[in-house]
Amino acid sequence: MILCVAEKPSVGQYIASVLGATTKHDGYMEGNGYFVSWTFGHLCGLLDPNEYQEIWKQWNLSALPMIPDRFGIKVMEDKGVQKQFNILKNLMTQVTEVINCGDAGQEGELIQRWVYQKAGCKVPVKRLWVNSLTEEAIREGFKQIKDQSEYQHLYEAGLMRAIGDWLLGMNATRAYTIRYARGTGKERQVLSIGRVQTPTLALVVKRQYEIEHFVPRTYWELKTKYRDTLFSAQLPVENEDDYAITSLEQGEALVAAIKNQPLTITSVEKKKALEYAPRLFDLTSLQVECNKKFSFSADETLKLIQSLYEKRVTTYPRVDTTYLPDDIYPKVPATLQGIKDFYPQVAPLLGAKLPKSKKVFDNKKVTDHHAIIPTGQRPDNLTEQERKVYNLVALRFIAAFYPECEVSNTTVLASVPLNCSEASSKLSTSFNYPLSTLNFKVTGREVLKPGWRAVFSGSIAVVEPTVNEASEDESNPDQKTLPTFTKGESGPHVPELQEKTTQPPKYYTEATLLRAMETAGKTVDNEELRDAMKENGIGRPSTRAAIIEKLYQRKYIVKQGKSLRATEVGVELIHTIISPLLKSAELTGLWEKKLREIERGEYAAQQFLDELKTMTKQVVYEVKTNKAGMLCPVCRQGRVIRGNTRYGCSRWREGCTYAEAF
C-alpha cells in the first residue's frame, strides 16, 4: 500500500477519486493500492518557550534571549488535529511508501515534513509536484514522482523561516512588552513584534507621518490654447522637484509677455509604437488588481483564487512569476477550447497559429510554478466573487495571444516670442536665465489597431498594459488624439495661468502596500525593475495577505474607505522600537533574499541560523541596555527619562517617587 497525504480534505478526496481510492474511512480514503489522507493547516508546530526551559515560562527580561540548543516540534493542542495526526501516524505503519501531495510550496513542504518527523515515518517519502489540480495534471504528476530529498533545500528554507519568526518574534515581543508596555500582569498590553509584520507596519506609519507633516506649496503652470488644443510651457528648472513659476507675479509677467505674440509650430513628430498586452498574473498583481477594481482585501483575493484552484479552474495561486514555461505552449489551444463557451474573445484564436512571445513564455523566469492561468476546465458553479476573479485571470490569458496594440504617439512643439517691453522689469527680476522665446509642448496618442485591447472592450477587467512608450490614459488631456498640425504654421493663442498646490503622498491602500512589500518599500512602477526587486521583498506572495490581516487583528492599522491608517497603538509601537533590524523593510528584504538562496541551495541554512541567533541577541541587548523610554517601574504610567547623572520618571511633577541611579 502507498499513503498519499494531501494538503486538505477536499484536495485529498479529489486525488483519491483520480487514483481510484473510493472507499471512505474516518480521515482517509482507500482503494486501488492507495490510502489517501490529508492534513488541514499546521498539524505540528515549534515548541513553546516553556516546553524548552521552565524559566522561559515567566516573562522576565533576565531570561532573555531564549535560544534553544535544538528546536523541537509538537502536535498542536487541538482534538481534531490530534485525531487526524494519529490517523496519519497509524497509516504510516501499514504502507511501503508515502507520497507528499501537499501544497507545492515552501510552507506546504514544511507542514508535511513535520508530520512525517513527529510520526516517526520509517518508509521512503516521495513528492508529488503539480501546477493545477486537474485530473490530467495529477496523473501526469504521479508519472513524475521524485524523491523528497530533491526538495530538501525547499524544506530548509521553510524551516529557517519558521525558526526565524520564532526567535525574533518570541524574544522581541517579550523584551519590548516587559520593558515598554503599559499596564501590569494580565492588564499589560502585549507589544506584538514580527519579522515581517513590524517593517510592514513601519511603512504605514512612515507614510502617515509624511502626510500629517506635509507642507503644501503653491505654484503656477502656464498653458496656452491654440486651435482648441492646450499647450504647456516648457520652462527650465534647476532640480527635478522644483517648479518654474513660484509666484503669481512671475506668471503674470510671462502671460503679459506672450499674450499678443503669435504662436508658431516648430516641430511635429509622429512615432508609431506597440503596446503589449498586460502581464499574466502572479499572486501579488492579482491581489493588487482585485483591491483596485473590486475593493477585495488581499486575504479575500487569496481565498478566492485558492478556491478557484481547488475547483480546478485555475492553476496554483501562490506564485511570484508572471511567465509561463515553454512546455505550456502546446497546451494553450486546448485551454482556450475549454473556455470558448464563456468568452467569445477566444473565437479568433481557435485554429490560428498562436504567437509565442518572450513576454509570456520564458523558462528562465519560471521556477517551481508558473503564472496564474485558466486550466481549461469549464468555470461552472462559481460564486459572484469567484467569477470576478476568474474573469481577470481568463481575460489576461486570452489577451496574451492577441496582436499588439498599434498606436501613434504625436509630439508637437511650439514657440512664442517674448515681448519683454510689456513686462521687462518683472521678467528680469523673476528669472535667473535669459528668455527671448517661450517653448510649449503637447502630446497625443491615437490607437491605430486595437489588437489585444479588443479583449477588454466592455469587460469588467481593469487594463494595466505594459507599454514601450507612455501609456494611453483617456483621463489625461495631454493624451488625446490631436488635430493635424503643420510645422511653420502660426496664429493667435490664449494664454492662461493655472494655480496649483503640491499634494501630499497618498495613504497606502492594500494594493499599494502589497506593492511596497514586494519592493521593500521602494516606489517602482517599471515592471522589469519590480521583477528584479522581488528577491528583496518583505514576506512572500503567499504570506503577505496574512501579515496585513494580523495588523488589522492587533489593531495596529484600520481601514478608512480604501486607505490604511496606523492607529495610535501602531504608531506608538513603531516609535518605541529602537532596533532598525525590526522595522527596516530593506533589512528584512535582505533576509528574505537569503531564504530564497537557501531554497535554491546557494546559501547554507546553518549559516543563516547562526546569523539569526546573533541578530536575536543584538535585539535583546539593545532593549536591556536602553533604560530611557521604558515605562516607569513605580507608577507604570510615565516614561523613564535621563537627567544629568540619574534616570527618573517623567511624572515626577505629579508625585511619582521613582529616581534611581543605574
Rosetta blueprint (number, residue, H / E / L):
1 M L
2 I E
3 L E
4 C E
5 V E
6 A E
7 E L
8 K L
9 P H
10 S H
11 V H
12 G H
13 Q H
14 Y H
15 I H
16 A H
17 S H
18 V H
19 L H
20 G L
21 A L
22 T L
23 T E
24 K E
25 H E
26 D L
27 G L
28 Y E
29 M E
30 E E
31 G E
32 N L
33 G L
34 Y E
35 F E
36 V E
37 S E
38 W E
39 T L
40 F L
41 G L
42 H L
43 L L
44 C E
45 G E
46 L E
47 L L
48 D L
49 P H
50 N H
51 E H
52 Y L
53 Q L
54 E H
55 I H
56 W H
57 K H
58 Q L
59 W L
60 N L
61 L H
62 S H
63 A H
64 L L
65 P L
66 M L
67 I L
68 P L
69 D L
70 R L
71 F L
72 G L
73 I E
74 K E
75 V E
76 M L
77 E L
78 D L
79 K H
80 G H
81 V H
82 Q H
83 K H
84 Q H
85 F H
86 N H
87 I H
88 L H
89 K H
90 N H
91 L H
92 M H
93 T L
94 Q L
95 V L
96 T L
97 E E
98 V E
99 I E
100 N E
101 C E
102 G L
103 D L
104 A L
105 G L
106 Q H
107 E H
108 G H
109 E H
110 L H
111 I H
112 Q H
113 R H
114 W H
115 V H
116 Y H
117 Q H
118 K H
119 A H
120 G L
121 C L
122 K L
123 V L
124 P L
125 V E
126 K E
127 R E
128 L L
129 W L
130 V L
131 N L
132 S L
133 L L
134 T L
135 E H
136 E H
137 A H
138 I H
139 R H
140 E H
141 G H
142 F H
143 K H
144 Q L
145 I L
146 K E
147 D E
148 Q H
149 S H
150 E H
151 Y H
152 Q H
153 H H
154 L H
155 Y H
156 E H
157 A H
158 G H
159 L H
160 M H
161 R H
162 A H
163 I H
164 G H
165 D H
166 W H
167 L H
168 L H
169 G H
170 M H
171 N H
172 A H
173 T H
174 R H
175 A H
176 Y H
177 T H
178 I H
179 R H
180 Y H
181 A L
182 R L
183 G L
184 T L
185 G H
186 K H
187 E H
188 R L
189 Q L
190 V L
191 L L
192 S L
193 I L
194 G L
195 R L
196 V L
197 Q H
198 T H
199 P H
200 T H
201 L H
202 A H
203 L H
204 V H
205 V H
206 K H
207 R H
208 Q H
209 Y H
210 E H
211 I H
212 E H
213 H L
214 F L
215 V L
216 P L
217 R L
218 T E
219 Y E
220 W E
221 E E
222 L E
223 K E
224 T E
225 K E
226 Y E
227 R L
228 D L
229 T E
230 L E
231 F E
232 S E
233 A E
234 Q L
235 L L
236 P L
237 V L
238 E L
239 N L
240 E L
241 D L
242 D L
243 Y L
244 A L
245 I E
246 T L
247 S L
248 L H
249 E H
250 Q H
251 G H
252 E H
253 A H
254 L H
255 V H
256 A H
257 A H
258 I H
259 K L
260 N L
261 Q L
262 P L
263 L E
264 T E
265 I E
266 T E
267 S E
268 V E
269 E E
270 K E
271 K E
272 K E
273 A E
274 L E
275 E E
276 Y E
277 A L
278 P L
279 R L
280 L L
281 F E
282 D L
283 L H
284 T H
285 S H
286 L H
287 Q H
288 V H
289 E H
290 C H
291 N H
292 K H
293 K H
294 F H
295 S L
296 F L
297 S L
298 A H
299 D H
300 E H
301 T H
302 L H
303 K H
304 L H
305 I H
306 Q H
307 S H
308 L H
309 Y H
310 E H
311 K L
312 R L
313 V L
314 T E
315 T L
316 Y L
317 P L
318 R L
319 V L
320 D L
321 T L
322 T L
323 Y L
324 L E
325 P L
326 D H
327 D H
328 I H
329 Y H
330 P H
331 K H
332 V H
333 P H
334 A H
335 T H
336 L H
337 Q H
338 G H
339 I H
340 K L
341 D L
342 F L
343 Y L
344 P H
345 Q H
346 V H
347 A H
348 P H
349 L H
350 L L
351 G L
352 A L
353 K L
354 L L
355 P L
356 K L
357 S L
358 K L
359 K L
360 V L
361 F E
362 D L
363 N H
364 K H
365 K H
366 V L
367 T L
368 D L
369 H L
370 H L
371 A L
372 I E
373 I L
374 P E
375 T L
376 G L
377 Q L
378 R L
379 P L
380 D L
381 N L
382 L L
383 T L
384 E H
385 Q H
386 E H
387 R H
388 K H
389 V H
390 Y H
391 N H
392 L H
393 V H
394 A H
395 L H
396 R H
397 F H
398 I H
399 A H
400 A L
401 F L
402 Y L
403 P L
404 E L
405 C E
406 E E
407 V E
408 S E
409 N E
410 T E
411 T E
412 V E
413 L E
414 A E
415 S E
416 V E
417 P E
418 L L
419 N L
420 C H
421 S H
422 E H
423 A L
424 S H
425 S H
426 K H
427 L H
428 S H
429 T H
430 S H
431 F L
432 N L
433 Y L
434 P L
435 L L
436 S L
437 T E
438 L E
439 N E
440 F E
441 K E
442 V E
443 T E
444 G E
445 R E
446 E E
447 V E
448 L E
449 K E
450 P L
451 G L
452 W L
453 R H
454 A H
455 V H
456 F H
457 S L
458 G L
459 S L
460 I L
461 A L
462 V L
463 V L
464 E L
465 P L
466 T E
467 V E
468 N L
469 E L
470 A L
471 S L
472 E L
473 D L
474 E L
475 S L
476 N L
477 P H
478 D H
479 Q H
480 K L
481 T L
482 L L
483 P L
484 T L
485 F L
486 T L
487 K L
488 G L
489 E L
490 S E
491 G E
492 P L
493 H L
494 V E
495 P E
496 E E
497 L E
498 Q E
499 E E
500 K E
501 T E
502 T L
503 Q L
504 P L
505 P L
506 K L
507 Y L
508 Y L
509 T L
510 E H
511 A H
512 T H
513 L H
514 L H
515 R H
516 A H
517 M H
518 E H
519 T L
520 A L
521 G L
522 K L
523 T L
524 V L
525 D L
526 N L
527 E H
528 E H
529 L H
530 R H
531 D H
532 A H
533 M H
534 K H
535 E H
536 N H
537 G L
538 I L
539 G L
540 R L
541 P H
542 S H
543 T H
544 R H
545 A H
546 A H
547 I H
548 I H
549 E H
550 K H
551 L H
552 Y H
553 Q H
554 R L
555 K L
556 Y L
557 I E
558 V E
559 K E
560 Q E
561 G L
562 K L
563 S E
564 L E
565 R E
566 A E
567 T L
568 E H
569 V H
570 G H
571 V H
572 E H
573 L H
574 I H
575 H H
576 T H
577 I L
578 I L
579 S L
580 P H
581 L H
582 L H
583 K H
584 S L
585 A H
586 E H
587 L H
588 T H
589 G H
590 L H
591 W H
592 E H
593 K H
594 K H
595 L H
596 R H
597 E H
598 I H
599 E H
600 R L
601 G L
602 E L
603 Y L
604 A L
605 A H
606 Q H
607 Q H
608 F H
609 L H
610 D H
611 E H
612 L H
613 K H
614 T H
615 M H
616 T H
617 K H
618 Q H
619 V H
620 V H
621 Y H
622 E H
623 V H
624 K H
625 T H
626 N L
627 K L
628 A L
629 G L
630 M L
631 L E
632 C L
633 P L
634 V L
635 C L
636 R L
637 Q L
638 G L
639 R E
640 V E
641 I E
642 R E
643 G L
644 N L
645 T L
646 R L
647 Y E
648 G E
649 C E
650 S L
651 R L
652 W H
653 R H
654 E H
655 G L
656 C L
657 T L
658 Y L
659 A E
660 E E
661 A L
662 F L
